[in-house]
Amino acid sequence: MPDVDELFSKDLFRNKTVFVTGGGSGINLGIAKSFARVGARIGLCGRTQERLDGATGELRALGAGVFTQVADVRDYAALEAAVEAARAALGPIDVLVAGAAGNFPAAAEKLSANGFKAVVDIDLLGSFNAARAAFAQLKETRGSIIFISAGQAHVPYAFQAHVGAAKAGVEMLMKDLALEWGRFGIRVNSIVPGPIEGTEGVKRLVASDAIKEKLTHAIPLGRFGTVEDIGGVAVFLASPLASYVTGATLVADGGQNLPGSGVWASLALGGDA
C-alpha cells in the first residue's frame, strides 16, 4: 500500500492535534504515524514510558510535533491529566483515537472474573474514559472520535468471550455518542481491523506459521493487513471526505468475517480447519 501522504495532502491535518490512547505500539502507533505523515501534531498515552519514547522517535522522524504521557485508560484522573497536558503542549484535540485494548485467548470456563473484568475495563471503560476526558476539547474543535473495535464484537469467536463482550460495548458506545454528541459537531465512528501483521495481538492469537497459513487462506483478500491499511482508514474517517459520516462502523479486515469464525474456532478448539 502507498504511504498515506501519497494519497492525501501532506498538509491535510496541518495545525491539527490527534490524541491516541495505547499509542506506543501496534495498530495505534501505525495510526499515529499515518496522521503524522499528513501534518498532524500527535499526543500519545500508554502504560509504559519505554514504548512511548520509542514511538516519539518514530513520529519525530516523520516531522511531527509529539507529546506523550504515561496514563492507564482505566484511571480517569490520569487520562484526564494526560489529555489536558497534551492540550497545553500541542493545542486542543481535533481527533481522538481510542485504541487502548487488551486481549489474550482463554476458554470461557477457565477465564477468571478478574481476567474478564480487565479486558472490559481496558477496552470499554477505557474508551468511555478517553471520550469523556477529551469531550470539552472536541466540542471546541468540532472534532471526531475513532474507536478501534474488533470483529469479535460482531461474530462469536472461540476463546474470545471477554473481548467480544467488551468490543460489542464499544460499538454501542460509539453509536450512543454519535447520537448525543452530533449536536456539538462531534463525529464518532469505529474501525474494525482484521488480523494485522507484526502486532502483539496477532502474535498472541496466531501461535504458528501453520495456523497463520490456514487463517490467511480463509481471508477473501488472501493476506493479513498492515498498520498502514488501518492508518489510511483512520485518516479518511477523520478527514473532510467523511464529514457526513457518524455512527458508522468501517470494517477493514480483508473480508475475514464474511464467512464467519469457523476456521478460527476449529483451530482454537483443536480440530482441523
Secondary structure, DSSP 8 states (H G I E B T S, - for coil): ---GGGTS-TTTTTT-EEEEETTTSHHHHHHHHHHHHTT-EEEEEES-HHHHHHHHHHHHHTT--EEEEE--TT-HHHHHHHHHHHHHHH-S-SEEEE---------TTT--HHHHHHHHIIIIIHHHHHHHHHHHHHHHHT-EEEEE--GGGTS--TT-HHHHHHHHHHHHHHHHHHHHHGGGT-EEEEEEE--BTT-HHHHHH--SHHHHHHHHHHSTTSS-B-HHHHHHHHHHHHSGGGTT--S-EEEESTTTTTT-SHHHHHHHTT---
